[in-house]
Structure formats: C-alpha cells, structure tokens
Amino acid sequence: MTRPKATCLPGGSLPGEVANLKILAERRILQWDTEPGSDRHDVLRGGLLDLRTHGDFRDAVCVADDAAVASVDDPSIPSIPGDGIYYIVRGVAGTAAECRRGTYGTTLRDITGLACP
C-alpha cells in the first residue's frame, strides 16, 4: 500500500507549495519561486488529454528529481495537436527525502504522481 507523501513528518514540517510557476519565453524553461522550506524540488509533467481521460496523474512523467535550483530545462516538451501540458512542482527538504517531501497540492496528486521518487 502506498501512503501519501504528505503524511510523513519526522523531525520537522513539510515544505509548502511553490509559487509563481511559469514557462519562460523560449518555451522550454520552467521556473518558480524557491519555497523557503525546501532545498530542492521534484517536477512532474503530464498531458491534459490524459488527465481528462483518467481523472488522475498516472501518466505524468518525472522531469526533475531533487532539482537544486528553482528552474528546469525541459527540451522534450511534447507537441501534440489538440493537447496541452501541465506541470506539478513540490519542494523537498533535508536528507530523509522520502519523509521530507512536500505535497504536489492534494492527496490525490501525492498518491498518483509517483513518477518522481
């Protein structure tokens, strides 16, 4: 059984949500504001058609696992006619990574967005 990552709180609180997520002009750099409780981030990407079809994040892929900076270069952004993409970013803090990962925003996202360990 997989437990939501947002429930494990050893030795401190979880990182909060990141803010100001944006894709820069060249359309391959994703950037956000550093979350004060995080020292690195995980980034997931998925297709809107898959999200609409399944109603969850099972088809999301890991773009960055434990990124130390508040941006990621994603040159493989898919170009699928009639589809769009979404990104989900969560903060990670400390050395006990499994228990110090922040939330992707909801328990549903945390449970199904397991492409980044």
Backbone as ProteinMPNN parsed JSONL, in Angstrom:
{"seq_chain_A": "MTRPKATCLPGGSLPGEVANLKILAERRILQWDTEPGSDRHDVLRGGLLDLRTHGDFRDAVCVADDAAVASVDDPSIPSIPGDGIYYIVRGVAGTAAECRRGTYGTTLRDITGLACP", "coords_chain_A": {"N_chain_A": [[0.844, -1.185, 0.0], [0.566, 2.182, -0.858], [1.398, 5.111, 0.796], [0.256, 8.481, 1.205], [2.655, 10.946, 0.432], [2.517, 13.291, 1.821], [1.945, 12.79, 4.471], [4.044, 12.07, 6.124], [6.02, 13.125, 8.662], [8.683, 13.381, 9.994], [10.807, 14.923, 12.319], [10.291, 17.633, 11.619], [8.465, 20.128, 9.726], [6.668, 19.764, 6.615], [7.798, 20.94, 3.382], [6.27, 23.862, 1.965], [3.869, 24.903, -0.595], [5.049, 25.665, -3.895], [5.411, 28.833, -5.6], [4.37, 31.071, -8.247], [4.801, 29.656, -10.7], [6.016, 29.296, -13.946], [6.413, 29.222, -17.538], [9.138, 30.123, -19.425], [9.976, 32.498, -22.057], [11.293, 31.105, -24.184], [10.025, 28.725, -24.171], [10.835, 26.277, -23.029], [12.018, 26.328, -20.61], [11.122, 25.931, -17.34], [10.14, 27.728, -14.533], [10.126, 28.79, -11.076], [9.278, 30.305, -7.893], [11.533, 29.935, -5.227], [10.71, 27.826, -2.591], [10.667, 28.572, 0.784], [11.022, 26.499, 2.732], [12.286, 24.446, 1.415], [15.044, 22.649, -0.056], [15.46, 21.551, -2.452], [13.702, 20.354, -5.452], [11.004, 18.427, -6.901], [9.741, 17.695, -10.129], [6.935, 17.162, -12.094], [5.456, 16.292, -15.265], [2.652, 16.275, -17.409], [0.092, 15.266, -19.795], [-2.774, 17.11, -20.807], [-4.978, 15.865, -22.04], [-4.69, 13.186, -21.214], [-5.011, 13.572, -18.456], [-7.646, 14.449, -18.38], [-8.951, 12.211, -19.444], [-8.342, 10.062, -17.636], [-8.661, 11.195, -15.123], [-6.804, 11.42, -13.151], [-3.285, 11.465, -12.179], [-1.692, 9.522, -13.3], [-0.268, 9.172, -15.694], [1.725, 11.022, -15.679], [5.113, 12.176, -16.041], [8.43, 12.131, -14.708], [10.208, 15.031, -14.687], [12.23, 16.316, -13.327], [14.098, 15.206, -10.586], [14.747, 15.928, -7.359], [15.821, 18.513, -7.976], [18.16, 21.101, -7.571], [17.926, 23.779, -8.045], [15.596, 26.487, -8.752], [14.405, 26.071, -11.252], [13.898, 24.382, -14.361], [15.068, 22.783, -17.275], [13.281, 21.735, -19.949], [13.533, 20.261, -22.664], [12.114, 18.385, -24.039], [9.434, 18.945, -24.298], [6.329, 17.92, -25.224], [4.722, 18.179, -28.404], [1.666, 17.968, -29.156], [-0.978, 17.91, -31.278], [-3.971, 19.541, -30.395], [-3.726, 19.008, -27.705], [-2.555, 19.838, -24.409], [-0.119, 20.701, -21.896], [0.698, 20.047, -18.426], [2.342, 21.056, -15.44], [3.593, 19.944, -12.306], [4.975, 20.898, -9.291], [6.907, 20.116, -6.448], [8.256, 20.79, -3.207], [11.275, 19.676, -1.598], [12.995, 18.708, 1.321], [15.838, 18.422, 3.511], [17.656, 15.403, 4.536], [16.338, 12.984, 4.796], [14.765, 12.115, 2.461], [12.421, 10.708, 1.57], [10.611, 11.134, 3.598], [10.474, 13.86, 3.867], [9.416, 15.16, 1.766], [7.49, 17.581, 0.149], [4.061, 18.391, -0.606], [2.291, 17.707, -3.662], [0.112, 19.207, -3.856], [-2.473, 18.08, -3.431], [-3.848, 15.187, -1.77], [-4.615, 13.251, -3.671], [-2.967, 13.933, -5.874], [-0.501, 13.473, -4.683], [-0.528, 10.696, -4.194], [-0.914, 9.528, -6.754], [0.976, 10.73, -8.358], [3.603, 9.499, -8.657], [5.879, 9.365, -10.23], [8.264, 10.73, -9.809], [10.533, 9.767, -7.456]], "CA_chain_A": [[0.0, 0.0, 0.0], [1.316, 3.43, -0.937], [0.822, 6.158, 1.629], [0.52, 9.816, 0.667], [3.904, 11.505, 0.911], [2.24, 14.448, 2.663], [1.632, 12.42, 5.845], [5.245, 11.686, 6.842], [6.547, 14.36, 9.225], [9.706, 13.211, 11.019], [11.779, 15.973, 12.558], [10.018, 18.951, 11.073], [7.293, 20.256, 8.867], [6.875, 19.587, 5.179], [7.877, 22.17, 2.595], [4.994, 24.373, 1.46], [3.691, 24.915, -2.043], [5.831, 26.639, -4.65], [4.584, 29.907, -6.171], [4.789, 31.747, -9.493], [5.251, 28.705, -11.702], [5.848, 29.862, -15.29], [7.27, 28.784, -18.634], [9.773, 31.31, -19.978], [9.698, 32.821, -23.462], [11.784, 30.099, -25.129], [9.08, 27.608, -24.052], [11.417, 25.021, -22.578], [12.487, 26.526, -19.239], [10.071, 26.082, -16.336], [10.743, 28.436, -13.409], [9.227, 29.066, -9.967], [9.92, 30.906, -6.732], [12.011, 28.969, -4.255], [9.89, 27.696, -1.393], [11.634, 28.715, 1.874], [11.259, 25.262, 3.472], [12.828, 23.432, 0.507], [16.384, 22.845, -0.606], [15.405, 21.023, -3.816], [12.334, 20.193, -5.935], [10.63, 17.413, -7.885], [8.861, 18.274, -11.144], [6.204, 16.225, -12.956], [4.774, 16.854, -16.435], [1.679, 15.366, -17.999], [-0.766, 15.785, -20.856], [-4.136, 17.446, -20.363], [-5.928, 14.852, -22.513], [-4.575, 12.046, -20.29], [-5.609, 13.983, -17.189], [-9.1, 14.472, -18.562], [-9.411, 10.846, -19.68], [-8.202, 9.209, -16.452], [-9.063, 11.893, -13.907], [-5.721, 11.405, -12.176], [-1.984, 11.857, -12.689], [-0.937, 8.282, -13.522], [0.577, 9.238, -16.88], [2.737, 12.061, -15.534], [6.499, 11.723, -16.064], [9.346, 12.924, -13.889], [11.1, 15.909, -15.444], [13.387, 16.552, -12.454], [14.032, 14.608, -9.254], [15.685, 16.595, -6.461], [16.486, 19.658, -8.613], [18.688, 22.007, -6.557], [17.598, 25.158, -8.416], [14.161, 26.712, -8.947], [14.056, 26.058, -12.674], [14.23, 23.132, -15.024], [15.068, 22.849, -18.73], [12.524, 20.587, -20.447], [13.54, 20.352, -24.124], [11.252, 17.365, -24.634], [8.024, 19.313, -24.18], [5.646, 17.33, -26.388], [3.836, 18.992, -29.22], [0.595, 17.079, -29.603], [-2.107, 18.747, -31.714], [-5.193, 19.431, -29.624], [-3.442, 18.689, -26.313], [-1.721, 20.776, -23.672], [0.647, 20.049, -20.843], [0.672, 20.643, -17.103], [3.479, 20.753, -14.568], [3.368, 19.971, -10.869], [6.26, 21.014, -8.617], [6.841, 20.011, -4.997], [9.502, 21.022, -2.504], [11.903, 18.591, -0.857], [13.929, 19.264, 2.298], [16.552, 17.522, 4.409], [18.278, 14.198, 3.99], [15.373, 11.882, 4.787], [13.949, 12.6, 1.348], [11.101, 10.09, 1.469], [9.72, 11.675, 4.621], [10.526, 15.314, 3.912], [8.906, 15.684, 0.504], [6.263, 18.344, 0.272], [2.914, 17.893, -1.347], [2.019, 18.208, -5.002], [-1.073, 20.052, -3.741], [-3.586, 17.331, -2.851], [-3.523, 13.784, -1.526], [-4.738, 12.54, -4.944], [-1.752, 14.156, -6.626], [0.614, 12.835, -3.996], [-0.616, 9.247, -4.349], [-0.813, 9.092, -8.153], [2.105, 11.363, -9.024], [4.788, 8.869, -8.095], [6.934, 9.225, -11.218], [9.482, 11.181, -9.128], [10.554, 9.016, -6.187]], "C_chain_A": [[0.882, 1.239, 0.0], [0.636, 4.473, -0.065], [1.114, 7.511, 0.998], [1.8, 10.372, 1.269], [3.666, 12.659, 1.874], [1.984, 14.086, 4.115], [2.864, 12.111, 6.683], [5.972, 12.931, 7.344], [7.66, 14.172, 10.258], [10.6, 14.439, 11.123], [11.499, 17.321, 11.945], [8.812, 18.96, 10.174], [7.677, 20.054, 7.408], [7.069, 20.93, 4.505], [6.487, 22.577, 2.114], [4.928, 24.321, -0.056], [4.574, 25.966, -2.697], [4.882, 27.66, -5.274], [5.196, 30.4, -7.48], [5.416, 30.804, -10.508], [4.991, 29.286, -13.083], [6.804, 29.212, -16.279], [7.815, 30.044, -19.285], [9.591, 31.377, -21.493], [10.162, 31.75, -24.443], [10.99, 28.794, -25.078], [9.725, 26.261, -23.758], [11.968, 25.12, -21.164], [11.28, 26.782, -18.341], [10.746, 26.683, -15.105], [9.696, 28.709, -12.341], [10.0, 29.774, -8.868], [10.348, 29.806, -5.775], [11.112, 28.99, -3.027], [10.846, 27.681, -0.2], [11.941, 27.437, 2.658], [11.905, 24.163, 2.652], [14.277, 23.719, 0.154], [16.523, 22.209, -1.99], [13.948, 20.732, -4.178], [12.21, 18.993, -6.864], [9.635, 18.055, -8.843], [8.255, 17.157, -11.984], [5.585, 16.981, -14.123], [3.801, 15.812, -16.966], [0.87, 16.057, -19.077], [-2.179, 16.028, -20.352], [-5.168, 16.432, -20.839], [-5.889, 13.605, -21.622], [-5.234, 12.364, -18.961], [-7.131, 13.964, -17.279], [-9.666, 13.06, -18.714], [-9.43, 10.015, -18.4], [-8.669, 9.868, -15.156], [-8.02, 11.854, -12.807], [-4.392, 11.664, -12.897], [-1.092, 10.664, -13.01], [0.012, 8.351, -14.709], [1.632, 10.334, -16.814], [4.132, 11.441, -15.527], [7.355, 12.666, -15.218], [10.271, 13.72, -14.81], [12.368, 16.171, -14.635], [13.126, 15.923, -11.096], [15.134, 15.249, -8.415], [16.487, 17.701, -7.142], [16.896, 20.668, -7.544], [18.393, 23.476, -6.858], [16.108, 25.269, -8.713], [13.807, 26.896, -10.415], [14.496, 24.724, -13.253], [14.135, 23.36, -16.532], [14.382, 21.582, -19.227], [12.451, 20.653, -21.968], [12.608, 19.36, -24.8], [9.774, 17.679, -24.47], [7.293, 18.795, -25.419], [4.762, 18.337, -27.113], [2.788, 18.066, -29.82], [-0.589, 17.949, -30.009], [-3.353, 18.485, -30.869], [-4.982, 19.093, -28.156], [-2.619, 19.816, -25.704], [-0.972, 20.007, -22.606], [0.412, 20.758, -19.511], [1.952, 20.241, -16.386], [2.998, 20.802, -13.128], [4.751, 19.968, -10.22], [6.042, 20.863, -7.118], [8.226, 20.231, -4.402], [9.968, 19.776, -1.775], [12.916, 19.226, 0.094], [14.608, 18.176, 3.096], [17.071, 16.276, 3.731], [17.348, 12.995, 3.967], [14.329, 12.17, 3.717], [12.549, 11.996, 1.301], [10.122, 10.711, 2.46], [9.734, 13.192, 4.69], [10.1, 15.92, 2.579], [7.62, 16.434, 0.778], [5.16, 17.72, -0.551], [2.901, 18.447, -2.768], [0.744, 19.051, -4.998], [-2.264, 19.367, -3.129], [-3.132, 15.899, -2.612], [-3.626, 12.974, -2.808], [-3.476, 12.715, -5.781], [-0.568, 13.437, -5.985], [0.62, 11.321, -4.218], [-0.353, 8.833, -5.795], [0.365, 9.693, -8.874], [3.424, 10.811, -8.55], [5.91, 8.687, -9.106], [8.269, 9.741, -10.699], [9.482, 10.52, -7.763], [10.303, 9.882, -4.958]], "O_chain_A": [[1.836, 1.33, 0.773], [-0.57, 4.69, -0.177], [2.129, 7.665, 0.319], [2.011, 10.281, 2.478], [4.546, 12.973, 2.676], [1.817, 14.987, 4.937], [2.722, 11.904, 7.888], [6.486, 13.711, 6.543], [7.578, 14.771, 11.331], [11.094, 14.935, 10.11], [12.435, 18.101, 11.767], [8.213, 17.92, 9.898], [8.843, 20.16, 7.026], [6.57, 21.947, 4.985], [5.629, 21.723, 1.884], [5.811, 23.771, -0.715], [4.818, 27.028, -2.124], [3.695, 27.386, -5.455], [6.371, 30.174, -7.769], [6.443, 31.122, -11.107], [3.877, 29.722, -13.372], [7.866, 28.716, -15.903], [7.05, 30.934, -19.656], [9.115, 30.431, -22.121], [9.487, 31.507, -25.444], [11.251, 27.87, -25.849], [9.222, 25.222, -24.187], [12.348, 24.107, -20.576], [10.518, 27.725, -18.554], [11.8, 26.209, -14.678], [8.513, 28.845, -12.651], [11.229, 29.838, -8.905], [9.603, 28.854, -5.543], [10.798, 30.054, -2.493], [11.758, 26.855, -0.169], [13.038, 27.313, 3.202], [12.059, 23.046, 3.146], [14.693, 24.875, 0.073], [17.572, 22.315, -2.626], [13.061, 20.844, -3.332], [13.17, 18.593, -7.524], [8.793, 18.855, -8.435], [8.971, 16.311, -12.518], [5.232, 18.154, -14.0], [4.095, 14.617, -16.971], [0.949, 17.273, -19.252], [-2.712, 15.245, -19.565], [-6.136, 16.16, -20.127], [-6.933, 13.031, -21.312], [-5.938, 11.525, -18.397], [-7.812, 13.513, -16.358], [-10.73, 12.75, -18.179], [-10.419, 9.341, -18.11], [-9.031, 9.179, -14.202], [-8.305, 12.209, -11.663], [-4.374, 12.034, -14.071], [0.133, 10.783, -12.993], [1.017, 7.64, -14.721], [2.357, 10.556, -17.784], [4.314, 10.316, -15.063], [7.032, 13.841, -15.044], [11.018, 13.151, -15.606], [13.46, 16.239, -15.2], [12.049, 16.093, -10.523], [16.317, 15.123, -8.733], [17.692, 17.822, -6.919], [16.08, 21.051, -6.706], [18.596, 24.33, -5.995], [15.434, 24.257, -8.905], [13.012, 27.765, -10.773], [15.353, 24.035, -12.7], [13.23, 24.046, -17.007], [14.851, 20.476, -18.957], [11.425, 21.055, -22.517], [12.338, 19.474, -25.995], [8.944, 16.771, -24.5], [7.61, 19.194, -26.54], [4.148, 19.216, -26.508], [3.007, 17.457, -30.867], [-1.149, 18.656, -29.17], [-3.737, 17.334, -30.658], [-5.955, 18.907, -27.426], [-2.058, 20.646, -26.42], [-1.17, 18.804, -22.437], [-0.014, 21.913, -19.471], [2.56, 19.215, -16.692], [2.119, 21.588, -12.774], [5.598, 19.14, -10.555], [5.092, 21.425, -6.573], [9.24, 19.901, -5.018], [9.164, 18.93, -1.384], [13.613, 20.17, -0.278], [14.022, 17.12, 3.336], [16.946, 16.107, 2.518], [17.562, 12.072, 3.181], [13.165, 12.432, 4.019], [11.585, 12.707, 1.018], [8.927, 10.8, 2.177], [9.037, 13.757, 5.532], [10.4, 17.082, 2.304], [6.769, 15.98, 1.543], [5.325, 16.642, -1.122], [3.437, 19.523, -3.034], [0.341, 19.558, -6.045], [-3.009, 19.994, -2.376], [-2.141, 15.453, -3.189], [-2.803, 12.085, -3.028], [-2.969, 11.743, -6.341], [0.267, 12.861, -6.682], [1.685, 10.734, -4.411], [0.372, 7.866, -6.028], [0.731, 9.196, -9.939], [4.283, 11.563, -8.088], [6.826, 7.906, -8.85], [9.315, 9.239, -11.11], [8.537, 10.689, -6.992], [10.295, 9.375, -3.837]]}, "name": "protein", "num_of_chains": 1, "seq": "MTRPKATCLPGGSLPGEVANLKILAERRILQWDTEPGSDRHDVLRGGLLDLRTHGDFRDAVCVADDAAVASVDDPSIPSIPGDGIYYIVRGVAGTAAECRRGTYGTTLRDITGLACP"}
